[in-house]
Amino acid sequence: PGWIGGDVAAGLAIAAVGLPTAIAYPAIAGLPPETGLYASIAPLVAYAVFGPSRQLIVGPDAATITVMAAVLASIPNLAAADRPGVAAMLALVVGVLYLGGRFLGLGALSAFLSRPILVGFFAGISLSIVTGQLKRVTGAPVTSDGLIAPFVDLLHKLPEIHWPSLAFAASMFAVLQAATAFRLRIPGPVIVVVLAIALSALLDLPAHGVAVVGDIPARLPRLALPSTGGAGIEPLLLGAVAIFFVSFAAGIVTARSFGQRGGYPVDADREMLGFGAANIAAGLFAAFPITASDSRTAINDAVGGRSQLAGVVAAATLVLAILYLQPALAILPIPALGAILIAAALGLIDIPALRELWRISRIEFVFAMIALVAPITLGVLAGVVVAVGATFAYLLHKMMHPRDALLGRIPGRDGFYKLHRHPDARPVPGLVMALIEGDLLFFNADHVQARLLAIADAAPPDTLWFLLDMSAVTQTDSTAAAMLEEFRADLAARGIRLAFAEFNAEPRALLGRTGLVDATGPTMIFDDLDDALRAFEANPGGTT
């Protein structure tokens, strides 16, 4: 078929784009560069078999690796030689978590990944990556963490800066920016890797003190269970949970963005199966946790890949690179990889999205800033916890303050209208109609009660009924029921009768069990607002 040629071309392009980042990303976690190549081979084949998307390409991801680096750093007495084995074990555990999530139907968790939190968190991760590259691009022993401290540390160590390395990194970063600005057909990282290797050979950069990648084993990993390197079960499991959260967040965002662009739906549960298989393959073949790669998927989309054959071709191409390009990769300068990582990290900062959040919703912008600052100031692992906490805090904030509205009639028209939205709508004399636009639960009962009392206080002196439109209330609980009973008693003391209309089944049943329906009176419970209005007009002073 004609599409095979397009998939082969796409696979070659994916490998060309993936090679630079595959070599560069492991440095974030202190892993040897070959692990990044391994993470770009077996996982692609596994996702091609088990993944649902014809277009998505998996591989190393900056945010996921940054969290893994924090997990590795948190394990006490972990020797450098044991880090690759522990990273592979983390990938295996993450894969098992994905499969468990798939069979438990936890793909629905993706609905809780709010856009403001993700925009802020990935921006914070990207800034952490940038500061982490100072040592690689300057050659100075920068050891501080955070956003400002590494730059202060660098200022104190100015005499130790290796200026040729810094100049080389700056020139490679300029090449990357130029490739983006001029929209060159060849991706910037590919240009930088080829140029850097050529300059390293021509100028003998290692002899001038510029660090290079060094020997990469010209062999493929064997299928094997990874070693824990003496790491305990608890840090591995907790670390894997943190990596799972971030990799799933990054992966599902990438999947949905390309799904929206391609006009096809994304099933989060099925993606969990694909991501799980890919991470298990990574763990069994000496790699590290991976997720969907936006840059590789973008190349696949741009070149015209139509199936997972593109991913398989990319994996085969990288196998050939390991076997036959080892001498060239060995002299690749480390400052060039630092420049690639800095450029990739800066690309994660979505300034337009942050600007849009500021314009649309200041409270959502605040939550984005919390998620941004947390990984920088508290560390990446604590940042994950804060990001999760901020997500639920944002959700609770929205649910704790349900909106309400007063309803009225427009002369000559049927129906009921919000008074604040329709200037020509008028309240019904003697009748207050209030709509609660959200569920009534224990955490918002006080807020809703305060709003209802404020409406009652502002009601005209001749008010006889207070009608609550319950059509938007799908859930309630005993705390909210007690609040409504207190409100009914308060209204009764004012000589006002409480009425309900348009109950949903679950709230009606619960309020019936608490006795509120009986206390209100069956003649004050209505199927819809029209019935309530007719009853009020027929007998405003009514009796139970």
C-alpha positions in Angstrom: 0.0 0.0 0.0 1.0 3.6 -0.6 1.0 4.5 3.0 3.9 2.2 3.9 6.4 4.6 2.2 5.0 7.5 4.2 5.3 5.5 7.4 8.9 4.5 6.6 9.8 8.1 6.0 8.1 9.2 9.2 10.0 6.5 11.1 13.3 7.8 9.8 12.3 11.3 10.7 11.2 10.2 14.2 14.6 8.5 14.8 16.5 11.6 13.6 14.6 13.9 16.0 14.6 11.3 18.8 18.3 10.6 18.7 19.6 13.9 20.2 17.0 14.0 23.1 17.5 10.3 23.7 21.2 10.9 24.4 20.6 14.2 26.2 17.7 13.4 28.6 19.4 10.7 30.7 21.8 13.3 32.0 19.0 14.9 33.9 18.8 11.8 36.1 22.5 11.0 36.1 22.1 8.0 33.8 24.4 6.9 31.0 23.3 8.1 27.5 22.7 4.6 26.1 19.7 4.3 28.5 17.9 7.0 26.5 18.5 5.1 23.3 17.2 1.9 24.9 14.1 3.9 26.1 13.5 4.8 22.4 13.5 1.3 21.1 11.6 -1.4 23.0 8.8 0.9 24.3 8.0 2.0 20.7 7.5 -1.6 19.7 5.4 -2.4 22.8 3.2 0.6 22.2 2.8 -0.3 18.5 1.4 -3.7 19.7 -0.8 -2.6 22.6 -1.4 1.1 22.2 -4.7 2.4 20.7 -3.4 5.3 18.7 -2.1 5.0 15.2 -0.2 8.3 15.5 1.2 8.6 19.0 4.9 8.0 19.6 6.3 7.2 23.0 9.8 8.0 24.3 11.8 9.9 26.9 10.0 13.0 28.3 11.6 15.9 30.1 9.0 16.2 32.9 8.9 12.5 33.6 12.7 12.2 33.7 13.0 15.2 36.0 10.6 13.5 38.5 12.6 10.2 38.1 15.8 12.2 38.9 14.2 13.4 42.1 13.2 9.9 43.0 16.7 8.6 42.4 18.2 11.4 44.5 15.8 10.6 47.4 17.1 7.0 47.7 19.8 7.0 50.3 23.3 5.6 49.5 22.4 4.8 45.9 25.6 4.2 44.0 26.0 5.6 40.5 26.5 2.1 39.1 23.1 1.1 40.6 21.1 4.0 39.1 20.4 2.5 35.7 19.0 -0.7 37.4 16.8 1.3 39.8 15.6 3.5 36.9 14.6 0.3 35.0 12.8 -1.1 38.0 10.9 2.2 38.4 9.8 1.8 34.7 8.6 -1.7 35.5 6.6 -0.6 38.5 5.2 2.4 36.6 4.1 0.0 33.9 2.3 -2.3 36.4 0.6 0.8 37.9 -0.6 1.7 34.4 -2.0 -1.8 33.9 -3.7 -1.7 37.3 -5.2 1.6 36.4 -6.4 0.3 33.1 -8.3 -2.6 34.7 -9.6 -0.5 37.5 -10.9 2.1 35.0 -8.7 4.9 36.4 -8.5 6.6 33.0 -11.2 8.8 34.4 -8.5 10.4 36.6 -7.5 12.3 33.4 -10.6 14.4 34.0 -9.0 15.8 37.2 -5.9 17.0 35.4 -6.9 20.6 35.2 -5.3 22.7 32.5 -4.1 25.5 34.8 -2.4 23.1 37.1 -0.6 21.3 34.2 0.4 24.5 32.5 2.0 25.7 35.8 3.5 22.4 36.8 5.2 21.8 33.4 6.5 25.4 33.4 8.0 24.8 36.9 9.6 21.5 35.7 11.1 23.2 32.7 12.7 25.9 34.9 14.2 23.1 37.0 15.7 21.5 33.9 17.2 24.8 32.8 19.0 25.4 36.1 20.1 21.8 36.1 22.0 22.4 32.9 24.2 25.2 34.2 27.0 22.7 35.1 26.9 21.1 31.7 27.0 24.2 29.7 29.6 26.1 31.8 31.8 23.3 33.1 31.6 24.9 36.6 30.7 22.7 39.6 27.2 24.2 40.3 25.6 22.1 43.1 22.8 24.3 44.4 19.1 23.6 43.8 16.2 25.9 43.2 15.7 28.7 40.7 17.9 31.5 42.0 20.5 29.6 44.1 22.2 27.9 41.1 22.8 31.3 39.5 24.2 32.7 42.7 26.4 29.6 43.0 27.6 30.1 39.5 28.5 33.8 40.2 30.7 32.6 43.1 32.4 30.2 40.8 33.1 32.5 37.9 36.8 31.6 37.8 35.9 27.9 37.3 33.8 28.5 34.2 35.1 26.8 31.2 34.6 29.5 28.7 35.0 27.4 25.5 32.3 25.1 26.7 30.0 28.0 27.5 30.7 29.6 24.1 30.0 26.3 22.3 26.7 25.8 24.2 25.6 29.3 23.4 26.4 28.9 19.7 24.5 25.6 19.6 21.5 27.2 21.4 21.6 30.0 18.8 21.5 27.4 16.1 18.4 25.8 17.7 16.6 29.2 17.9 17.5 30.0 14.3 16.2 26.7 13.1 12.9 27.4 14.9 12.7 31.0 13.7 13.3 30.2 10.1 11.2 27.0 10.2 13.8 24.9 8.7 12.7 21.5 7.3 15.5 19.7 9.3 14.7 19.8 13.1 17.1 22.0 15.1 18.3 19.2 17.4 19.3 17.1 14.4 21.3 20.0 13.0 23.0 20.6 16.3 24.0 17.0 16.8 25.5 16.7 13.4 27.2 20.1 13.6 28.5 19.5 17.1 30.0 16.1 16.2 31.6 17.6 13.1 33.1 20.5 15.0 34.3 18.1 17.8 36.2 16.1 15.2 37.6 19.0 13.3 38.6 21.1 16.2 39.5 18.3 18.6 37.3 19.8 21.3 38.1 17.2 23.9 41.7 18.3 23.8 40.5 21.8 24.6 38.7 20.7 27.7 35.2 20.4 26.3 33.5 17.4 27.9 32.0 14.8 25.5 29.6 11.9 25.8 32.3 9.2 25.8 32.0 5.6 24.9 28.5 4.2 24.3 28.2 0.4 24.3 27.7 -0.8 20.8 25.4 -3.5 21.9 21.7 -3.9 22.6 20.2 -4.6 26.0 19.2 -8.1 27.0 15.7 -9.0 28.2 16.1 -9.2 32.0 14.5 -8.2 35.3 16.1 -5.0 36.6 18.0 -4.8 39.9 16.7 -2.7 42.8 20.3 -1.7 43.7 19.5 -2.1 47.4 16.7 0.4 47.2 13.8 -0.2 49.6 10.3 -1.1 48.5 8.7 2.0 50.0 10.8 4.6 48.1 10.5 2.7 44.9 6.7 2.4 45.2 6.2 6.0 46.3 8.6 7.2 43.6 6.8 5.1 40.9 3.4 6.6 42.0 4.9 10.2 41.5 6.3 9.2 38.1 3.1 7.6 37.1 1.1 10.7 37.9 3.4 13.0 35.9 3.9 10.7 33.0 0.2 10.0 32.7 -0.5 13.8 32.8 2.1 14.5 30.1 1.1 11.6 28.0 -2.7 12.1 28.0 -2.3 15.8 27.3 -0.1 15.0 24.3 -2.6 12.3 23.2 -5.6 14.6 23.5 -3.9 17.5 21.7 -3.1 15.4 18.7 -6.4 13.6 18.9 -8.1 16.9 18.7 -5.9 18.0 15.8 -6.6 14.7 13.9 -10.3 14.5 14.7 -10.2 11.2 16.5 -11.3 10.4 20.1 -8.8 9.5 22.9 -9.7 6.7 25.3 -7.7 7.3 28.5 -8.2 3.7 29.7 -6.9 2.2 26.5 -4.0 4.7 26.5 -3.1 3.4 30.0 -2.8 -0.1 28.5 -0.4 1.2 25.8 1.6 3.3 28.2 1.8 0.4 30.7 3.1 -2.0 28.0 5.7 0.6 26.9 7.0 1.1 30.4 7.2 -2.6 31.2 9.2 -3.0 28.0 11.4 -0.1 29.1 12.0 -1.8 32.5 12.8 -5.2 31.0 15.3 -3.7 28.4 17.4 -1.5 30.8 15.7 1.8 30.1 13.6 4.2 32.3 10.0 5.4 32.6 8.6 7.0 29.4 5.4 8.5 28.1 4.0 10.0 24.9 6.5 12.3 23.2 5.1 15.5 21.8 8.1 16.3 19.6 8.3 12.8 18.1 4.5 12.6 17.6 4.6 16.0 15.9 7.2 14.8 13.5 5.2 11.7 12.8 2.1 13.9 12.1 4.1 16.4 9.9 5.7 13.8 7.7 2.5 11.9 7.3 2.8 8.7 9.4 -0.5 6.8 9.3 0.2 3.8 11.5 2.5 2.5 14.3 4.8 1.1 11.6 6.5 4.5 11.8 7.3 3.8 15.5 8.7 0.4 14.6 10.9 1.8 11.8 12.1 4.5 14.2 13.1 1.8 16.7 14.9 -0.2 14.1 16.8 2.9 12.9 18.0 3.6 16.5 19.1 0.0 16.8 21.4 0.6 13.7 22.6 3.9 15.3 23.7 2.0 18.4 25.5 -0.6 16.5 27.2 1.6 13.9 27.3 5.2 15.0 29.0 4.7 18.3 32.3 6.4 17.4 30.6 9.5 16.2 28.3 9.7 19.3 31.2 9.3 21.6 32.7 12.7 20.6 29.4 14.5 20.9 30.1 17.5 23.2 28.1 17.7 26.5 27.5 21.5 26.2 25.6 20.8 22.9 23.3 18.4 24.8 22.9 21.0 27.5 21.8 23.5 24.9 19.3 21.0 23.5 17.8 20.3 26.9 17.5 24.1 27.7 15.8 24.7 24.4 13.4 21.7 25.0 12.7 22.9 28.5 11.9 26.4 27.5 9.5 25.0 24.9 7.5 23.5 27.8 6.7 27.0 29.2 3.4 27.9 27.6 3.5 31.7 28.0 0.4 32.2 25.8 -1.6 29.8 28.0 -0.4 31.6 31.2 -1.3 35.0 29.6 -4.7 33.6 28.7 -5.3 32.3 32.2 -4.5 35.8 33.6 -7.0 37.3 31.2 -9.8 34.8 31.7 -9.6 33.8 35.4 -7.2 35.2 38.0 -8.0 32.4 40.5 -7.0 29.8 37.9 -3.8 31.8 37.2 -3.0 31.7 41.0 -3.4 27.9 41.0 -1.1 27.7 38.0 1.5 29.8 39.8 1.3 27.5 42.8 2.0 24.5 40.6 4.8 26.4 38.9 6.6 27.5 42.1 6.3 24.3 44.0 8.8 22.1 42.0 11.3 24.9 42.0 11.2 25.8 45.7 10.2 22.5 47.3 11.8 20.0 45.0 10.2 18.1 42.1 8.7 15.3 44.3 7.1 17.7 46.7 6.0 19.7 43.7 4.1 16.7 42.4 2.3 16.4 45.8 1.5 20.2 45.7 0.3 19.9 42.1 -2.0 17.1 43.0 -3.2 19.0 46.1 -3.6 22.2 44.1 -5.8 20.2 41.6 -8.1 19.1 44.4 -8.0 22.5 46.1 -9.1 24.0 42.8 -11.9 21.5 42.4 -13.1 22.1 46.0 -12.9 25.8 45.5 -15.2 25.6 42.5 -17.6 23.2 44.3 -17.6 25.1 47.6 -19.0 28.2 46.0 -21.9 27.2 43.8 -23.6 30.1 42.0 -27.1 31.2 42.7 -29.6 33.3 40.8 -33.0 35.0 41.4 -35.7 34.1 38.8 -38.6 36.1 37.5 -41.0 36.4 34.5 -40.9 38.5 31.4 -44.3 40.0 30.6 -45.9 38.4 27.6 -43.4 35.4 27.5 -43.4 31.9 28.9 -40.7 30.5 31.2 -38.6 31.9 34.0 -35.5 34.1 33.6 -32.5 35.1 35.7 -33.1 38.7 36.9 -29.4 39.7 36.6 -29.2 38.5 33.0 -32.5 39.9 31.7 -33.2 43.5 32.6 -36.8 43.2 31.5 -37.5 40.2 33.8 -39.6 41.0 36.9 -39.9 39.1 40.2 -43.3 37.8 41.1 -44.8 39.9 43.9 -44.8 38.0 47.2 -42.7 35.2 45.8 -38.9 34.8 45.8 -37.6 32.2 43.3 -33.9 31.2 43.8 -31.9 28.8 41.7 -29.0 26.9 43.3 -26.5 26.1 40.5 -24.6 23.2 42.1 -24.8 20.2 44.5 -25.5 20.8 48.2 -22.9 18.9 50.2 -21.2 19.3 53.6 -18.3 21.5 52.3 -20.6 24.2 50.7 -23.6 24.1 53.1 -22.4 27.1 55.1 -21.8 29.2 52.0 -25.2 28.3 50.5 -27.0 29.0 53.8 -25.3 32.4 54.0 -26.4 33.2 50.4 -30.0 32.1 51.0 -30.2 34.2 54.2 -28.8 37.2 52.4 -31.5 36.8 49.7 -34.2 36.4 52.4 -32.9 39.5 54.2 -33.1 41.5 51.0 -36.6 40.2 50.1 -39.5 42.7 50.1 -41.6 42.9 53.3 -44.7 41.3 51.6 -42.8 38.1 50.6 -44.9 35.0 51.4 -43.1 32.2 49.7 -39.4 31.4 49.2 -39.2 28.9 46.3 -36.0 26.9 45.7 -35.4 25.7 42.2 -33.5 22.4 42.8 -33.1 21.3 39.2 -29.3 21.8 39.3 -28.9 19.9 42.6 -28.0 16.3 41.7 -26.5 15.4 45.1 -27.0 16.3 48.7 -26.2 15.0 52.2 -27.3 15.1 55.8 -25.3 18.3 56.5 -27.0 20.1 53.7 -30.4 18.7 54.8 -29.8 20.1 58.3 -28.9 23.4 56.8 -32.1 23.5 54.8 -34.1 22.7 57.9 -32.5 25.6 59.7 -33.3 27.8 56.8 -36.9 26.6 56.7 -37.3 27.4 60.4 -35.7 30.9 59.9 -38.2 31.6 57.1 -41.1 30.4 59.3 -40.1 32.8 62.0 -40.3 35.6 59.4 -43.8 34.4 58.3 -42.4 33.1 54.9 -43.1 29.5 53.7 -40.3 27.4 52.0 -41.2 25.6 48.8 -39.2 23.3 46.5 -39.5 22.7 42.8 -37.9 20.3 40.2 -36.3 17.9 42.7 -33.9 15.3 41.2 -34.6 11.8 42.5 -31.6 11.3 44.8 -31.9 14.6 46.7 -35.7 14.2 47.0 -35.2 10.7 48.5 -32.6 11.8 51.0 -34.5 14.9 52.1 -37.5 12.7 52.5 -35.6 10.4 54.9 -34.4 13.3 57.0 -38.0 14.6 57.5 -37.5 17.9 55.7 -40.1 17.0 53.0 -42.7 16.3 55.7 -41.8 19.5 57.6 -42.1 21.5 54.5 -45.4 19.9 53.6 -46.3 17.9 50.5 -48.3 20.8 49.1 -45.1 22.9 49.0 -43.2 20.3 46.8 -43.7 20.9 43.1 -42.7 19.1 39.9 -41.7 22.3 38.1 -41.7 26.1 38.5 -45.0 26.5 36.5 -46.8 24.3 39.0 -45.4 26.2 41.9 -46.4 29.6 40.4 -49.9 28.4 39.7 -50.3 27.1 43.3 -48.9 30.4 44.7 -51.3 32.5 42.6 -54.2 30.4 43.6 -53.5 30.5 47.3 -50.5 32.6 48.3 -51.1 32.3 52.0 -51.8 28.6 51.6 -52.1 26.0 54.3 -50.3 22.8 54.6 
